[in-house]
Amino acid sequence: MNGRSMPRYYRTWIILIIICLILTTLPACTAVKQRTTLPHQLRVLTYNIHHGEAMDGRFDYERLARVITDLNPDVVALQEVDRRTQRADGVDQPQLLGKLTDMYYAFGQAMPYQDGQYGEAVLSRFPITKVEVFPLPFRPGQEPRTALATRIKPDNELPEFIFVGTHLCHQSSDTRVEQTQQINRVLPPAGATPVILAGDLNARPGSEPMNELLRERWRDVIAPQSRIDYILLRPQDPWKVVEVKIIDQRVVSDHRPVLATLEWTGEKNNN
């Protein structure tokens, strides 16, 4: 260029070429939320969603789904779930929440309600390979209840496990005792397959229904923060409790989400 300064249009083209080269070497962006827990950890969430109706009277499923996805759970037990009921305008809540959270889902009917169904749901980041619905005892004038048992097959180092969501009677402690006894009967005893039980048990710590569950059969990972929403493990299953959070979200439901991060300290599954 005979010592003269580079023409402006040359400089512009060189800058554009450099920018293009930088952009092509950057990793592709993705809208998929990345897993933040370690391969041998499990994030368990239990949440009573008040049939999808928030405290402001809105059925805002995208907002509800954001509450769930922001906590990045691996498995979720949902209580008070409507499926195609009149009050929910015919929405299949388990299916819709599964879609909005990009998780597998299962539903267990506790009772028919308003031309639809009412009961429990499970969401899972991992495939659900088996679903069983166990009706729980109740008395005339009380809402039927159920335990929804799902078999979960992780695609990481965690072993296959059984995840159970339930919602016990809010009207009678005696009925809750009978329901906890039934749960202990129908779920497999401690053995090769880990079992996790989560849900709204409508029972305070130290009450007879909770004593029925915790007496040798289960341990409460939320304690000492437990109120009526619990996550329970078999004492023999080698889980370590890494963290427990009770989320201060008081608008989307009349319950707060309860989250526990567990670490598997037993033999790793490398399949």
Phi, psi and omega in degrees: 000013174057036174079353180278161180294152180294134178304149185300320184292330174296315180299321181297315180295320180297318179298318180296320179297317179298317179299316180299318179298320179295315183295323182287342179266351179285148177294147180295140177281152178219146178271354181284131181286127183277146176292131183254347179275159178290158183304329183262017176249157181223127178258117186247128181237136169237139189205118171275115190261010172054050182046030175085354183266121181281172181290346174267009176084003184264146169258084184250093186287330176294321177294316178299316180297324178296321177302318181289308186292330178297337179271354175051052181281158173266322176223146184224130171258120180249135176245161182056062184251130178261145175228105178060037176273163178295317184294336177261017178056035176077008182288134172275091187298317179300316181296315182294316179293326174299318179292315184291331179263355182058048180230155170293156181217156173217153181227143176231119181285130170267324178196154170288147183205126175046057178064013178220213182226155180222135181176223185245157173220155174233134170248144181215135173292333182259160179300142174260116187261345181205142179228130175229140179243120182249109175297142179252151182295144175210168184245162180306135181090354179256153176290135172297149179229164182212163169243124182259111183254126179237143174260124186249132180244097180294156177252023178232212186278356180285150176282162171299141182215164177257127180243124187240128173248141181210168180212110185272163183303136179263358189258340188207128176292323179298319178294320178299321178299314179297323180291320178293324176297320179294320177301316179296329180285317189275335180276146183296146176292173179304134182191214186289331183260119178297148179232133176238130180243129183218149175156184177270105185265355177051033182220134179281155174304137180088352178284164183296320176301319180290323177298324178298321179285315190280343181294092177072339188271324189219162170230143185267113182276349180275338181305141007267017181271000186298142173234279173227350178258126191229157164232121186240144179236157169290134180302330184278343181284129188281063174263140171251132179277114182274317185200146175230133178228133169250111191281132182277069178241110188243009182255316189289336177207170175275359172244158174261145177294141179239123187236135174231134173259122183247148177240127180278120183253003178273200181294133182279146176263112183260010179284000000 
